[in-house]
Amino acid sequence: MPTGKVLVVDDEQDVRDVIKLHLEQEGFHILEAENGEEAIKTLREADNMVNVGVILCDIRMPKVNGVECIDFLRKEAPGIPVVVVTGYPDTEMATSFLKKGVKDYLVKPVEKEKLVSTVKQLISAGKDIEL
């Protein structure tokens, strides 16, 4: 059974609930944030910067949006893989995120199998450690 913390950043509670349900059934521990500002705060708490294995991040959110949040995460937590989860698929945006180091791009509603396999794959691959 894989273990690992997954930070889910989405302004919609029902989206977070569904993702949480799918991933908890697979043994993952879920942390939630409803916007980029909260995500940054959550990562800075306790040992989350060390223990979070994957970050799932929405794009359209209030306060700090996903684009700003991802820029911050790549700078402050460069080793943690980030997966974009969005209800507004955009090929250009997807390409620009992948160039920024985002590992994957999932479209809502995310199929459980795709979500679980993406998270398992990234957690088992481990963090990108810059030497």
C-alpha positions in Angstrom: 0.0 0.0 0.0 1.6 3.3 -1.0 1.9 5.9 1.7 2.3 9.6 1.2 0.7 12.9 1.7 -1.1 14.6 -1.1 -2.0 18.3 -1.0 -5.2 19.0 -2.9 -5.6 22.7 -3.8 -9.0 23.5 -5.2 -11.6 26.2 -4.3 -14.5 23.8 -4.7 -15.1 21.7 -1.6 -17.0 19.0 -3.6 -14.0 18.6 -5.9 -11.7 18.2 -3.0 -14.1 15.8 -1.4 -14.2 13.5 -4.4 -10.4 13.6 -4.9 -9.9 12.9 -1.2 -12.3 10.0 -1.2 -10.6 8.4 -4.2 -7.1 8.8 -2.8 -7.9 7.9 0.8 -9.4 4.6 -0.4 -5.9 3.9 -1.8 -4.2 4.7 1.5 -3.0 8.2 0.9 -3.2 11.0 3.5 -4.9 14.1 2.1 -4.2 17.7 3.0 -6.6 20.3 1.6 -6.3 23.9 0.7 -9.0 26.1 -1.0 -6.6 28.5 -2.7 -2.9 29.1 -3.4 -2.4 31.2 -0.3 -3.7 28.4 1.9 -1.6 25.8 0.0 1.5 27.8 0.7 0.6 28.1 4.4 -0.2 24.4 4.7 3.1 23.4 3.1 5.0 25.6 5.6 3.3 23.9 8.6 5.0 21.1 10.5 7.0 18.8 8.2 4.6 19.0 5.2 7.3 20.4 2.9 9.1 17.1 3.5 6.2 14.7 3.6 4.0 15.9 0.8 4.6 13.6 -2.1 2.3 15.2 -4.7 0.4 18.4 -5.1 -2.8 18.5 -7.1 -3.6 22.1 -8.0 -6.6 23.7 -9.6 -6.0 26.8 -11.8 -9.0 29.1 -11.4 -9.1 30.0 -7.7 -9.6 33.2 -5.7 -6.8 35.0 -3.9 -3.7 33.3 -5.2 -4.6 31.4 -8.5 -3.1 28.2 -9.7 -0.6 29.8 -12.0 0.8 31.9 -9.2 0.6 29.0 -6.7 2.5 26.7 -9.1 5.2 29.4 -9.7 5.6 29.6 -5.9 5.7 25.8 -5.5 8.3 25.3 -8.1 10.5 27.9 -6.4 9.8 27.0 -2.7 9.2 23.3 -3.0 10.9 22.4 -6.2 11.2 18.7 -5.4 7.4 18.1 -5.0 5.7 17.0 -8.2 2.8 19.2 -9.2 -0.2 18.0 -11.2 -2.7 20.5 -12.6 -6.3 19.6 -12.2 -8.7 21.9 -14.2 -12.2 22.1 -15.4 -11.1 24.4 -18.3 -8.7 22.4 -20.5 -6.5 24.6 -22.6 -3.7 23.1 -24.7 -1.5 26.2 -24.6 -1.8 26.4 -20.9 -1.1 22.7 -20.5 2.0 23.1 -22.6 3.2 26.1 -20.6 2.7 24.3 -17.3 4.6 21.2 -18.5 7.5 23.5 -19.5 7.4 24.9 -16.0 8.0 21.4 -14.6 4.4 20.4 -13.9 4.2 16.6 -14.1 0.8 16.1 -15.5 -2.4 17.8 -16.5 -5.8 16.2 -15.5 -9.2 17.5 -16.7 -12.2 17.5 -14.3 -14.1 15.5 -13.6 -11.0 13.3 -13.2 -11.6 9.6 -13.6 -10.7 7.8 -10.4 -8.3 5.3 -12.2 -6.4 8.1 -13.9 -6.1 10.1 -10.7 -4.9 7.2 -8.6 -2.5 5.9 -11.2 -1.0 9.4 -11.7 -0.5 9.9 -7.9 0.9 6.4 -7.3 3.3 6.8 -10.2 4.6 10.2 -9.0 4.9 9.1 -5.3 6.8 5.9 -6.3 9.1 7.9 -8.5 10.0 10.1 -5.5 10.9 13.7 -5.5 13.0 15.5 -8.0 16.1 16.3 -6.0 18.2 19.0 -7.6 21.8 18.3 -6.9 
